[in-house]
Amino acid sequence: MSQPSILWWQKYGTLAQMAQASVALLGFVAILFQINEIRTSNRAVSARQAFLGYTDLAFKNPKFSAPDYEAIKAAGRDEQIQYESFVSYFLYACEEATAAFADRREWTASCDYDLKAHLPFLCEKSRTEPAYLETYSTDTQQWVKASLRTASVTSPDCKLGKT
């Protein structure tokens, strides 16, 4: 007995089966896009919350948001630790915001504006504890170092220069 020749569609399935597989593939791709969009949206929400937290902290602590670093150092260890925590929270909030909103320059501009007041502290901290900045991303480290150069804040005095 001879076998009848198998047509291509019989070998690979019927048209309905191929259409079903195509729809399933499209559905899978749509799910991947949706997961990516949810991830992006969650990151944006998280960055906004971190920055709002920093803004609230700055409102409640104007002595840290517009610091007199020499006065903070003279005030004692507790105030220095509070200020260091404030700056750490600020850097974290900016790191999150600039990562989540890389295409929106206003977030970077806001962080640049606020960073300038903290440069003397960051200069001194980098000199006394070089590992401090390493706790942040490479982008944040480069941002702080570039800001130090731009503002002419250098060791050993770590004072704001003229910009």
ROKEFI-457786 format. One line per field, with one value per residue (C-alpha): residue in three letters; x, y, z. Coordinates in pm, 1 decimal, always signed. Each point is the difference from the previous one (the first is absolute). Layout:
res	ala	...
xx	X	...
yy	Y	...
zz	Z	...
***
This chain:
res	met	ser	gln	pro	ser	ile	leu	trp	trp	gln	lys	tyr	gly	thr	leu	ala	gln	met	ala	gln	ala	ser	val	ala	leu	leu	gly	phe	val	ala	ile	leu	phe	gln	ile	asn	glu	ile	arg	thr	ser	asn	arg	ala	val	ser	ala	arg	gln	ala	phe	leu	gly	tyr	thr	asp	leu	ala	phe	lys	asn	pro	lys	phe	ser	ala	pro	asp	tyr	glu	ala	ile	lys	ala	ala	gly	arg	asp	glu	gln	ile	gln	tyr	glu	ser	phe	val	ser	tyr	phe	leu	tyr	ala	cys	glu	glu	ala	thr	ala	ala	phe	ala	asp	arg	arg	glu	trp	thr	ala	ser	cys	asp	tyr	asp	leu	lys	ala	his	leu	pro	phe	leu	cys	glu	lys	ser	arg	thr	glu	pro	ala	tyr	leu	glu	thr	tyr	ser	thr	asp	thr	gln	gln	trp	val	lys	ala	ser	leu	arg	thr	ala	ser	val	thr	ser	pro	asp	cys	lys	leu	gly	lys	thr
xx	+0.0	+126.5	-33.2	-170.1	+221.8	-17.2	-81.0	+194.1	-293.4	-57.4	+361.4	-5.6	-361.0	-316.2	-44.3	-200.8	+284.5	+252.5	-226.9	-43.6	+377.7	+46.0	-259.7	+164.4	+338.7	-144.7	-163.0	+331.6	+173.7	-278.5	+46.9	+373.7	-71.5	-253.1	+246.9	+260.9	-250.8	-99.2	+366.5	+62.8	-309.0	+93.2	+349.0	-142.9	-238.0	+283.1	+224.0	-274.3	-62.6	+370.9	+30.0	-315.9	+145.6	+317.2	-202.6	-195.9	+323.2	+146.5	-310.7	+23.8	+377.5	+85.2	+332.7	+97.8	-163.0	+186.5	+289.7	+269.7	+239.1	+244.2	-283.9	-115.1	+353.1	+23.5	-339.4	+127.3	-5.3	-377.7	-68.0	+276.0	-153.3	-345.9	+142.9	+186.0	-325.0	-178.7	+258.2	-9.8	-377.6	+35.8	+253.4	-218.8	-307.5	+193.0	+145.8	-348.6	-150.6	+269.7	-10.3	-378.3	-25.2	+321.5	-175.8	-135.7	+265.0	-198.0	+71.4	+373.7	-19.8	-181.7	+259.2	+285.1	-152.0	-29.2	+336.7	+205.3	-68.9	+127.6	+324.8	+223.7	-124.7	+39.7	+351.7	+105.5	-174.4	+172.2	+334.8	-46.0	-201.1	+63.6	-232.7	-302.2	-80.3	+55.1	-329.2	-176.5	-25.2	+278.2	-224.0	-55.7	+371.7	+83.0	-273.6	+132.9	+361.7	-92.3	-198.9	+296.4	+222.1	-255.7	-47.2	+376.8	-38.1	+332.7	+196.4	+133.2	-220.8	-316.2	-155.7	-238.5	+188.1	-139.9	-189.8
yy	+0.0	+332.0	+296.5	+304.6	+303.2	+236.2	+357.4	+281.7	+110.2	-354.2	-23.8	+327.8	+6.8	+150.7	+367.4	+32.5	-150.0	+235.8	+299.4	-110.8	-25.7	+346.8	+151.7	-169.4	+138.5	+350.9	-33.4	-99.4	+299.0	+229.1	-137.5	+72.5	+360.0	+34.3	-130.0	+246.6	+286.9	-98.9	-14.6	+345.7	+140.2	-147.4	+144.7	+343.3	-20.6	-112.4	+284.2	+257.2	-133.1	+12.6	+355.3	+109.2	-155.9	+201.7	+317.7	-59.3	-59.7	+321.0	+193.7	-132.8	+57.2	+330.5	+7.3	-304.8	+96.3	+333.1	-97.7	+197.2	-291.7	+165.7	+56.3	-361.6	-124.8	+229.8	-119.2	-345.5	-359.9	-54.3	+289.1	-117.1	-347.6	+145.6	+215.1	-294.2	-199.3	+294.8	+19.6	-378.6	+12.2	+288.0	-190.9	-310.9	+199.4	+161.8	-333.5	-148.6	+302.6	+31.9	-373.5	-5.5	+324.0	-1.0	+170.9	+285.5	+264.9	+180.1	-277.1	+27.9	+379.7	-18.4	-235.2	+215.4	+304.9	-169.3	-175.9	+317.7	+79.1	-343.7	+2.6	+111.9	-295.5	-243.2	+128.2	-44.9	-337.2	-122.8	+108.5	-159.4	-306.2	-74.7	-301.3	+220.9	+88.6	-360.5	-86.3	+175.2	-88.7	+86.7	+266.1	+166.4	-13.9	+164.1	+260.8	+98.4	+10.8	+210.7	+235.8	+34.5	+95.1	+239.6	+180.5	+1.2	-185.9	-169.3	-150.1	+88.2	+302.5	-129.0	+345.0	+106.5	+196.1	+246.2	-157.9
zz	+0.0	-88.7	+229.5	-136.7	-36.6	+296.2	-84.3	+175.2	+211.1	+118.3	+108.1	+198.0	+109.1	-120.5	-66.3	+322.3	+204.1	-159.4	+65.2	+362.3	+44.9	-152.2	+232.4	+298.9	-103.4	-38.1	+342.4	+154.0	-159.1	+126.5	+351.6	-18.6	-105.6	+280.7	+260.1	-122.9	+18.8	+354.5	+101.8	-147.2	+166.2	+338.8	-27.2	-74.6	+296.0	+227.2	-119.6	+55.5	+351.4	+84.0	-129.2	+183.7	+315.3	-50.2	-60.8	+320.3	+189.7	-144.6	+103.7	+354.6	+19.9	-168.5	+184.7	-207.7	-331.0	-2.2	+223.7	+171.6	+4.3	+239.2	+250.3	-39.9	+71.8	+304.2	+131.6	+84.5	-107.0	+14.1	-235.2	-234.3	-14.8	-66.5	-278.1	-152.8	+1.0	-162.0	-278.6	-45.4	-39.8	-246.1	-211.0	+6.4	-107.3	-284.3	-105.3	-21.0	-175.6	-263.1	-72.3	-29.6	-196.9	-203.2	-290.6	+214.5	+63.4	+272.8	+250.2	-56.6	+17.4	+332.4	+141.9	-135.2	+166.7	+340.1	-20.6	-6.8	+368.3	+103.2	-197.0	+289.8	+205.4	-290.7	-71.1	+360.8	+28.9	-316.6	+138.8	+344.5	-111.2	-368.5	+13.1	+79.5	-361.2	-106.1	+171.2	-287.4	-366.3	-241.2	-155.8	+338.0	+79.8	-332.7	+50.2	+343.3	-119.8	-303.9	+222.9	+236.0	-295.8	-148.1	+332.4	+65.7	+327.0	+64.8	+286.5	+246.4	+76.5	-177.3	-32.4	-274.1	-264.0	-246.2	-286.5
***
